[in-house]
Amino acid sequence: IQLTQSPSSLSASVGDRVTITCRASQGISSYLAWYQQKPGKAPKLLIYAASTLQSGVPSRFSGSGSGTDFTLTISSLQPEDFATYYCQQLNSYPPWTFGQGTKVEIK
Amino acid sequence: EVQLVESGGGLVKPGGSLRLSCAASGFTFSNAWMSWVRQAPGKGLEWVGRIKSKTDGGTTDYAAPVKGRFTISRDDSKNTLYLQMNSLKTEDTAVYYCTTINWVAARYYYYYMDVWGKGTTVTVSS
């Protein structure tokens, strides 16, 4: 199963609403997670089961979608949100795959 | 505190072997499913493979690029996960992360990787 994220990169300002899309090559129900990675650091889990916010993650992050089309939304971009975001499908039958990543940069 | 600490990375020649370790603490390792993920320099994340807990069968699954060359194992008495890498290629050069696998059980099991180590660097070069 291949995951395609769009856009590959975006420039946005603090306070902007940001939406990242992840499209699966076949239906994956809600078997999708989102991660944030900052340079030189390990990824951090944001959302699992497509829309469930991981404990401790700010509520400005949200996820939606099912089947083949998913979105990660940051409702009001904060300075600490500038990072690269990855989606990952984790269905019952590995291999599991990641999207290619979306880099969110400061405008 | 839940913690994963990888070690064993280094420089190895193409065709060589290397074993990575991941020391776990702060949770019941024997009950955990575990995974390895890698990231080549300047590239995205790539899932390498996973191992289930022994109570769930202890079985392994691998990504196609490493299947037959890499082996994931665990020593629950030492709270340690391993990645044995053989027949290494230059394209295996990456930072290797170990992660825990968790899930929420609803009608189905929804998996996610919630705890990550800081990674260990493997360089395959002549």
Interface residues (C-beta under 8 A of the other chain):
Chain A: S29 S30 Y31 A33 Y35 Q37 K41 A42 P43 K44 L45 Y48 A49 T52 Q54 Y86 Q88 L90 S92 P94 P95 W96 T97 F98 G99 Q100 G101
Chain B: V37 G44 L45 E46 W47 G49 R50 D61 Y62 A63 A64 Y97 V104 A106 Y108 Y109 Y110 Y111 Y112 M113 D114 W116 G117 K118 G119
